Amino acid sequence: MGIGESFVTNEFFHNWGTIEERRSAVLAYMKIYVDCVYRAGELYGNETLTGFVGIEDTRRPAIAAKINMLFKMIFMLPLSKIKNLMHFIKQIHSSNAEYAKEPHLDILLVCVDKKHQEKKIHVVPLYKRTSNNACDTALRGEQ
């Protein structure tokens, strides 16, 4: 199972149609999102690529990676899905404005291979030690 597969059933995507109707769009979005986190230098993984975490330092927003993500979404997702995401992002931003006034770390995503869940893993920055091939491998769920 690749990164994003578990998000197909996530409540966040409930208005994208039935599970089968939304599967390809959710997987496409997650691939774009994980690629954005990776290119921003915010994706960390363990040595065997069985666990990943995305961590953003709010003092250093990855504007270029986010703009790149938006362009990819325009070409890979239906406009209705993008509108839905933008609405959700605005909701998150307004709720964050209430309590996240100081610089902080945001956890963007956590993904651990099913057979390695509940085990302690050591993570290292992927952007410092891997190539795009390793990121692509992680997105496909291969090891």
CNS distance restraints for C-alpha pairs under 8 A (distance, minus, plus):
assign (resid   1 and name CA) (resid   5 and name CA) 6.32 0.50 0.50
assign (resid   1 and name CA) (resid 140 and name CA) 7.61 0.50 0.50
assign (resid   1 and name CA) (resid 141 and name CA) 5.45 0.50 0.50
assign (resid   2 and name CA) (resid 138 and name CA) 7.08 0.50 0.50
assign (resid   2 and name CA) (resid 139 and name CA) 5.68 0.50 0.50
assign (resid   2 and name CA) (resid 140 and name CA) 4.78 0.50 0.50
assign (resid   2 and name CA) (resid 141 and name CA) 3.64 0.50 0.50
assign (resid   2 and name CA) (resid 142 and name CA) 7.35 0.50 0.50
assign (resid   3 and name CA) (resid  30 and name CA) 7.25 0.50 0.50
assign (resid   3 and name CA) (resid  31 and name CA) 7.57 0.50 0.50
assign (resid   3 and name CA) (resid 111 and name CA) 6.87 0.50 0.50
assign (resid   3 and name CA) (resid 138 and name CA) 7.06 0.50 0.50
assign (resid   3 and name CA) (resid 139 and name CA) 5.33 0.50 0.50
assign (resid   3 and name CA) (resid 140 and name CA) 6.87 0.50 0.50
assign (resid   3 and name CA) (resid 141 and name CA) 6.19 0.50 0.50
assign (resid   4 and name CA) (resid   8 and name CA) 6.93 0.50 0.50
assign (resid   4 and name CA) (resid  26 and name CA) 7.14 0.50 0.50
assign (resid   4 and name CA) (resid  27 and name CA) 5.43 0.50 0.50
assign (resid   4 and name CA) (resid  30 and name CA) 5.25 0.50 0.50
assign (resid   4 and name CA) (resid  31 and name CA) 7.16 0.50 0.50
assign (resid   4 and name CA) (resid 139 and name CA) 8.00 0.50 0.50
assign (resid   5 and name CA) (resid  27 and name CA) 6.52 0.50 0.50
assign (resid   6 and name CA) (resid  10 and name CA) 7.06 0.50 0.50
assign (resid   7 and name CA) (resid  13 and name CA) 7.77 0.50 0.50
assign (resid   7 and name CA) (resid  26 and name CA) 7.05 0.50 0.50
assign (resid   7 and name CA) (resid  27 and name CA) 7.93 0.50 0.50
assign (resid   8 and name CA) (resid  13 and name CA) 7.07 0.50 0.50
assign (resid   8 and name CA) (resid  19 and name CA) 6.33 0.50 0.50
assign (resid   8 and name CA) (resid  22 and name CA) 6.98 0.50 0.50
assign (resid   8 and name CA) (resid  23 and name CA) 5.58 0.50 0.50
assign (resid   8 and name CA) (resid  26 and name CA) 5.87 0.50 0.50
assign (resid   8 and name CA) (resid  27 and name CA) 7.26 0.50 0.50
assign (resid   9 and name CA) (resid  13 and name CA) 7.38 0.50 0.50
assign (resid   9 and name CA) (resid  14 and name CA) 7.63 0.50 0.50
assign (resid   9 and name CA) (resid  19 and name CA) 6.25 0.50 0.50
assign (resid  10 and name CA) (resid  14 and name CA) 7.00 0.50 0.50
assign (resid  13 and name CA) (resid  17 and name CA) 7.96 0.50 0.50
assign (resid  13 and name CA) (resid  22 and name CA) 7.74 0.50 0.50
assign (resid  13 and name CA) (resid  26 and name CA) 7.48 0.50 0.50
assign (resid  14 and name CA) (resid  18 and name CA) 7.32 0.50 0.50
assign (resid  16 and name CA) (resid  21 and name CA) 7.46 0.50 0.50
assign (resid  16 and name CA) (resid  22 and name CA) 5.49 0.50 0.50
assign (resid  16 and name CA) (resid  81 and name CA) 6.90 0.50 0.50
assign (resid  17 and name CA) (resid  21 and name CA) 5.40 0.50 0.50
assign (resid  17 and name CA) (resid  22 and name CA) 5.50 0.50 0.50
assign (resid  18 and name CA) (resid  22 and name CA) 6.08 0.50 0.50
assign (resid  19 and name CA) (resid  23 and name CA) 5.90 0.50 0.50
assign (resid  20 and name CA) (resid  24 and name CA) 8.00 0.50 0.50
assign (resid  22 and name CA) (resid  26 and name CA) 5.94 0.50 0.50
assign (resid  23 and name CA) (resid  27 and name CA) 6.12 0.50 0.50
assign (resid  24 and name CA) (resid  28 and name CA) 6.04 0.50 0.50
assign (resid  25 and name CA) (resid  29 and name CA) 6.07 0.50 0.50
assign (resid  25 and name CA) (resid  77 and name CA) 6.38 0.50 0.50
assign (resid  26 and name CA) (resid  30 and name CA) 6.08 0.50 0.50
assign (resid  27 and name CA) (resid  31 and name CA) 6.12 0.50 0.50
assign (resid  28 and name CA) (resid  32 and name CA) 6.32 0.50 0.50
assign (resid  28 and name CA) (resid  76 and name CA) 7.03 0.50 0.50
assign (resid  28 and name CA) (resid  77 and name CA) 7.38 0.50 0.50
assign (resid  29 and name CA) (resid  33 and name CA) 6.05 0.50 0.50
assign (resid  29 and name CA) (resid  73 and name CA) 7.09 0.50 0.50
assign (resid  29 and name CA) (resid  77 and name CA) 7.31 0.50 0.50
assign (resid  30 and name CA) (resid  34 and name CA) 5.93 0.50 0.50
assign (resid  31 and name CA) (resid  35 and name CA) 6.05 0.50 0.50
assign (resid  31 and name CA) (resid 139 and name CA) 6.36 0.50 0.50
assign (resid  32 and name CA) (resid  36 and name CA) 6.18 0.50 0.50
assign (resid  32 and name CA) (resid  69 and name CA) 6.22 0.50 0.50
assign (resid  32 and name CA) (resid  72 and name CA) 6.88 0.50 0.50
assign (resid  32 and name CA) (resid  73 and name CA) 7.13 0.50 0.50
assign (resid  33 and name CA) (resid  37 and name CA) 6.31 0.50 0.50
assign (resid  33 and name CA) (resid  69 and name CA) 6.88 0.50 0.50
assign (resid  34 and name CA) (resid  38 and name CA) 6.06 0.50 0.50
assign (resid  34 and name CA) (resid  43 and name CA) 7.86 0.50 0.50
assign (resid  34 and name CA) (resid 139 and name CA) 7.60 0.50 0.50
assign (resid  35 and name CA) (resid  39 and name CA) 6.04 0.50 0.50
assign (resid  35 and name CA) (resid 135 and name CA) 7.54 0.50 0.50
assign (resid  36 and name CA) (resid  40 and name CA) 6.05 0.50 0.50
assign (resid  36 and name CA) (resid  65 and name CA) 5.40 0.50 0.50
assign (resid  36 and name CA) (resid  66 and name CA) 6.45 0.50 0.50
assign (resid  36 and name CA) (resid  68 and name CA) 7.47 0.50 0.50
assign (resid  36 and name CA) (resid  69 and name CA) 5.86 0.50 0.50
assign (resid  37 and name CA) (resid  41 and name CA) 6.52 0.50 0.50
assign (resid  37 and name CA) (resid  42 and name CA) 5.27 0.50 0.50
assign (resid  37 and name CA) (resid  43 and name CA) 5.61 0.50 0.50
assign (resid  37 and name CA) (resid  54 and name CA) 6.42 0.50 0.50
assign (resid  37 and name CA) (resid  65 and name CA) 7.57 0.50 0.50
assign (resid  38 and name CA) (resid  42 and name CA) 5.75 0.50 0.50
assign (resid  38 and name CA) (resid  43 and name CA) 4.85 0.50 0.50
assign (resid  38 and name CA) (resid 126 and name CA) 7.40 0.50 0.50
assign (resid  38 and name CA) (resid 127 and name CA) 6.42 0.50 0.50
assign (resid  38 and name CA) (resid 135 and name CA) 7.43 0.50 0.50
assign (resid  39 and name CA) (resid  65 and name CA) 6.24 0.50 0.50
assign (resid  39 and name CA) (resid 127 and name CA) 7.29 0.50 0.50
assign (resid  40 and name CA) (resid  62 and name CA) 5.55 0.50 0.50
assign (resid  40 and name CA) (resid  64 and name CA) 7.98 0.50 0.50
assign (resid  40 and name CA) (resid  65 and name CA) 5.58 0.50 0.50
assign (resid  41 and name CA) (resid 125 and name CA) 7.59 0.50 0.50
assign (resid  41 and name CA) (resid 126 and name CA) 7.62 0.50 0.50
assign (resid  41 and name CA) (resid 127 and name CA) 5.35 0.50 0.50
assign (resid  41 and name CA) (resid 128 and name CA) 7.86 0.50 0.50
assign (resid  42 and name CA) (resid  54 and name CA) 5.36 0.50 0.50
assign (resid  42 and name CA) (resid  55 and name CA) 5.26 0.50 0.50
assign (resid  42 and name CA) (resid  56 and name CA) 5.80 0.50 0.50
assign (resid  42 and name CA) (resid 125 and name CA) 7.53 0.50 0.50
assign (resid  42 and name CA) (resid 127 and name CA) 7.65 0.50 0.50
assign (resid  43 and name CA) (resid  52 and name CA) 6.91 0.50 0.50
assign (resid  43 and name CA) (resid  53 and name CA) 5.89 0.50 0.50
assign (resid  43 and name CA) (resid  54 and name CA) 4.45 0.50 0.50
assign (resid  43 and name CA) (resid  55 and name CA) 6.58 0.50 0.50
assign (resid  43 and name CA) (resid 125 and name CA) 6.29 0.50 0.50
assign (resid  43 and name CA) (resid 126 and name CA) 5.92 0.50 0.50
assign (resid  43 and name CA) (resid 127 and name CA) 6.89 0.50 0.50
assign (resid  44 and name CA) (resid  52 and name CA) 5.50 0.50 0.50
assign (resid  44 and name CA) (resid  53 and name CA) 5.28 0.50 0.50
assign (resid  44 and name CA) (resid  54 and name CA) 6.14 0.50 0.50
assign (resid  44 and name CA) (resid  55 and name CA) 7.78 0.50 0.50
assign (resid  44 and name CA) (resid 123 and name CA) 5.88 0.50 0.50
assign (resid  44 and name CA) (resid 124 and name CA) 5.30 0.50 0.50
assign (resid  44 and name CA) (resid 125 and name CA) 4.25 0.50 0.50
assign (resid  44 and name CA) (resid 126 and name CA) 5.00 0.50 0.50
assign (resid  44 and name CA) (resid 127 and name CA) 7.60 0.50 0.50
assign (resid  45 and name CA) (resid  49 and name CA) 5.82 0.50 0.50
assign (resid  45 and name CA) (resid  50 and name CA) 7.38 0.50 0.50
assign (resid  45 and name CA) (resid  51 and name CA) 5.42 0.50 0.50
assign (resid  45 and name CA) (resid  52 and name CA) 4.21 0.50 0.50
assign (resid  45 and name CA) (resid  53 and name CA) 6.38 0.50 0.50
assign (resid  45 and name CA) (resid 122 and name CA) 7.82 0.50 0.50
assign (resid  45 and name CA) (resid 123 and name CA) 4.70 0.50 0.50
assign (resid  45 and name CA) (resid 124 and name CA) 5.40 0.50 0.50
assign (resid  45 and name CA) (resid 125 and name CA) 6.35 0.50 0.50
assign (resid  45 and name CA) (resid 126 and name CA) 5.93 0.50 0.50
assign (resid  46 and name CA) (resid  50 and name CA) 6.47 0.50 0.50
assign (resid  46 and name CA) (resid  51 and name CA) 5.64 0.50 0.50
assign (resid  46 and name CA) (resid  52 and name CA) 6.75 0.50 0.50
assign (resid  46 and name CA) (resid 121 and name CA) 6.41 0.50 0.50
assign (resid  46 and name CA) (resid 122 and name CA) 5.42 0.50 0.50
assign (resid  46 and name CA) (resid 123 and name CA) 4.06 0.50 0.50
assign (resid  46 and name CA) (resid 124 and name CA) 5.77 0.50 0.50
assign (resid  47 and name CA) (resid 122 and name CA) 7.58 0.50 0.50
assign (resid  47 and name CA) (resid 123 and name CA) 7.01 0.50 0.50
assign (resid  47 and name CA) (resid 124 and name CA) 7.19 0.50 0.50
assign (resid  48 and name CA) (resid 143 and name CA) 7.40 0.50 0.50
assign (resid  49 and name CA) (resid 138 and name CA) 6.67 0.50 0.50
assign (resid  49 and name CA) (resid 143 and name CA) 6.75 0.50 0.50
assign (resid  50 and name CA) (resid 112 and name CA) 5.81 0.50 0.50
assign (resid  50 and name CA) (resid 113 and name CA) 5.18 0.50 0.50
assign (resid  50 and name CA) (resid 116 and name CA) 6.98 0.50 0.50
assign (resid  50 and name CA) (resid 143 and name CA) 7.69 0.50 0.50
assign (resid  51 and name CA) (resid 110 and name CA) 7.71 0.50 0.50
assign (resid  51 and name CA) (resid 111 and name CA) 5.70 0.50 0.50
assign (resid  51 and name CA) (resid 112 and name CA) 4.11 0.50 0.50
assign (resid  51 and name CA) (resid 113 and name CA) 6.13 0.50 0.50
assign (resid  51 and name CA) (resid 116 and name CA) 7.77 0.50 0.50
assign (resid  51 and name CA) (resid 121 and name CA) 7.32 0.50 0.50
assign (resid  51 and name CA) (resid 123 and name CA) 7.59 0.50 0.50
assign (resid  52 and name CA) (resid 109 and name CA) 7.83 0.50 0.50
assign (resid  52 and name CA) (resid 110 and name CA) 5.75 0.50 0.50
assign (resid  52 and name CA) (resid 111 and name CA) 5.11 0.50 0.50
assign (resid  52 and name CA) (resid 112 and name CA) 6.18 0.50 0.50
assign (resid  52 and name CA) (resid 123 and name CA) 7.35 0.50 0.50
assign (resid  53 and name CA) (resid 107 and name CA) 7.36 0.50 0.50
assign (resid  53 and name CA) (resid 108 and name CA) 7.30 0.50 0.50
assign (resid  53 and name CA) (resid 109 and name CA) 5.53 0.50 0.50
assign (resid  53 and name CA) (resid 110 and name CA) 4.45 0.50 0.50
assign (resid  53 and name CA) (resid 111 and name CA) 6.38 0.50 0.50
assign (resid  54 and name CA) (resid 107 and name CA) 5.86 0.50 0.50
assign (resid  54 and name CA) (resid 108 and name CA) 4.84 0.50 0.50
assign (resid  54 and name CA) (resid 109 and name CA) 5.02 0.50 0.50
assign (resid  54 and name CA) (resid 110 and name CA) 6.53 0.50 0.50
assign (resid  55 and name CA) (resid 105 and name CA) 6.39 0.50 0.50
assign (resid  55 and name CA) (resid 106 and name CA) 5.61 0.50 0.50
assign (resid  55 and name CA) (resid 107 and name CA) 4.73 0.50 0.50
assign (resid  55 and name CA) (resid 108 and name CA) 5.63 0.50 0.50
assign (resid  55 and name CA) (resid 109 and name CA) 7.57 0.50 0.50
assign (resid  56 and name CA) (resid  60 and name CA) 7.80 0.50 0.50
assign (resid  56 and name CA) (resid  61 and name CA) 7.41 0.50 0.50
assign (resid  56 and name CA) (resid 105 and name CA) 5.47 0.50 0.50
assign (resid  56 and name CA) (resid 106 and name CA) 5.04 0.50 0.50
assign (resid  56 and name CA) (resid 107 and name CA) 6.53 0.50 0.50
assign (resid  56 and name CA) (resid 108 and name CA) 6.82 0.50 0.50
assign (resid  57 and name CA) (resid  61 and name CA) 6.91 0.50 0.50
assign (resid  57 and name CA) (resid 103 and name CA) 7.48 0.50 0.50
assign (resid  57 and name CA) (resid 104 and name CA) 6.09 0.50 0.50
assign (resid  57 and name CA) (resid 105 and name CA) 4.66 0.50 0.50
assign (resid  57 and name CA) (resid 106 and name CA) 6.53 0.50 0.50
assign (resid  58 and name CA) (resid 103 and name CA) 5.55 0.50 0.50
assign (resid  58 and name CA) (resid 104 and name CA) 5.64 0.50 0.50
assign (resid  58 and name CA) (resid 105 and name CA) 6.11 0.50 0.50
assign (resid  58 and name CA) (resid 106 and name CA) 7.16 0.50 0.50
assign (resid  59 and name CA) (resid 103 and name CA) 5.77 0.50 0.50
assign (resid  59 and name CA) (resid 104 and name CA) 7.43 0.50 0.50
assign (resid  62 and name CA) (resid  66 and name CA) 6.30 0.50 0.50
assign (resid  63 and name CA) (resid  67 and name CA) 6.19 0.50 0.50
assign (resid  64 and name CA) (resid  68 and name CA) 6.17 0.50 0.50
assign (resid  65 and name CA) (resid  69 and name CA) 6.12 0.50 0.50
assign (resid  66 and name CA) (resid  70 and name CA) 6.25 0.50 0.50
assign (resid  67 and name CA) (resid  71 and name CA) 6.43 0.50 0.50
assign (resid  68 and name CA) (resid  72 and name CA) 6.31 0.50 0.50
assign (resid  69 and name CA) (resid  73 and name CA) 6.15 0.50 0.50
assign (resid  70 and name CA) (resid  74 and name CA) 6.30 0.50 0.50
assign (resid  71 and name CA) (resid  75 and name CA) 6.66 0.50 0.50
assign (resid  72 and name CA) (resid  76 and name CA) 6.05 0.50 0.50
assign (resid  73 and name CA) (resid  77 and name CA) 5.34 0.50 0.50
assign (resid  73 and name CA) (resid  82 and name CA) 7.10 0.50 0.50
assign (resid  74 and name CA) (resid  78 and name CA) 7.49 0.50 0.50
assign (resid  74 and name CA) (resid  79 and name CA) 7.09 0.50 0.50
assign (resid  74 and name CA) (resid  82 and name CA) 7.48 0.50 0.50
assign (resid  77 and name CA) (resid  81 and name CA) 6.55 0.50 0.50
assign (resid  77 and name CA) (resid  82 and name CA) 6.79 0.50 0.50
assign (resid  78 and name CA) (resid  82 and name CA) 6.66 0.50 0.50
assign (resid  79 and name CA) (resid  83 and name CA) 6.19 0.50 0.50
assign (resid  80 and name CA) (resid  84 and name CA) 6.27 0.50 0.50
assign (resid  81 and name CA) (resid  85 and name CA) 6.25 0.50 0.50
assign (resid  82 and name CA) (resid  86 and name CA) 6.18 0.50 0.50
assign (resid  83 and name CA) (resid  87 and name CA) 6.27 0.50 0.50
assign (resid  84 and name CA) (resid  88 and name CA) 6.38 0.50 0.50
assign (resid  85 and name CA) (resid  89 and name CA) 6.09 0.50 0.50
assign (resid  86 and name CA) (resid  90 and name CA) 6.18 0.50 0.50
assign (resid  87 and name CA) (resid  91 and name CA) 6.43 0.50 0.50
assign (resid  88 and name CA) (resid  92 and name CA) 6.33 0.50 0.50
assign (resid  89 and name CA) (resid  93 and name CA) 6.06 0.50 0.50
assign (resid  90 and name CA) (resid  94 and name CA) 6.14 0.50 0.50
assign (resid  91 and name CA) (resid  95 and name CA) 6.24 0.50 0.50
assign (resid  92 and name CA) (resid  96 and name CA) 5.97 0.50 0.50
assign (resid  93 and name CA) (resid  97 and name CA) 6.16 0.50 0.50
assign (resid  94 and name CA) (resid  98 and name CA) 6.91 0.50 0.50
assign (resid  95 and name CA) (resid  99 and name CA) 7.25 0.50 0.50
assign (resid  96 and name CA) (resid 100 and name CA) 5.22 0.50 0.50
assign (resid  96 and name CA) (resid 101 and name CA) 7.91 0.50 0.50
assign (resid  97 and name CA) (resid 101 and name CA) 6.34 0.50 0.50
assign (resid 100 and name CA) (resid 104 and name CA) 7.51 0.50 0.50
assign (resid 112 and name CA) (resid 116 and name CA) 6.46 0.50 0.50
assign (resid 112 and name CA) (resid 117 and name CA) 5.88 0.50 0.50
assign (resid 113 and name CA) (resid 117 and name CA) 6.37 0.50 0.50
assign (resid 125 and name CA) (resid 129 and name CA) 6.80 0.50 0.50
assign (resid 126 and name CA) (resid 130 and name CA) 5.52 0.50 0.50
assign (resid 126 and name CA) (resid 135 and name CA) 7.92 0.50 0.50
assign (resid 127 and name CA) (resid 131 and name CA) 7.41 0.50 0.50
assign (resid 130 and name CA) (resid 134 and name CA) 5.89 0.50 0.50
assign (resid 130 and name CA) (resid 135 and name CA) 7.57 0.50 0.50
assign (resid 131 and name CA) (resid 135 and name CA) 6.91 0.50 0.50
assign (resid 132 and name CA) (resid 136 and name CA) 6.14 0.50 0.50
assign (resid 133 and name CA) (resid 137 and name CA) 6.05 0.50 0.50
assign (resid 134 and name CA) (resid 138 and name CA) 6.19 0.50 0.50
assign (resid 135 and name CA) (resid 139 and name CA) 6.21 0.50 0.50
assign (resid 136 and name CA) (resid 140 and name CA) 6.29 0.50 0.50
assign (resid 137 and name CA) (resid 141 and name CA) 6.21 0.50 0.50
assign (resid 137 and name CA) (resid 142 and name CA) 5.33 0.50 0.50
assign (resid 137 and name CA) (resid 143 and name CA) 6.86 0.50 0.50
assign (resid 138 and name CA) (resid 142 and name CA) 6.10 0.50 0.50
assign (resid 138 and name CA) (resid 143 and name CA) 7.31 0.50 0.50
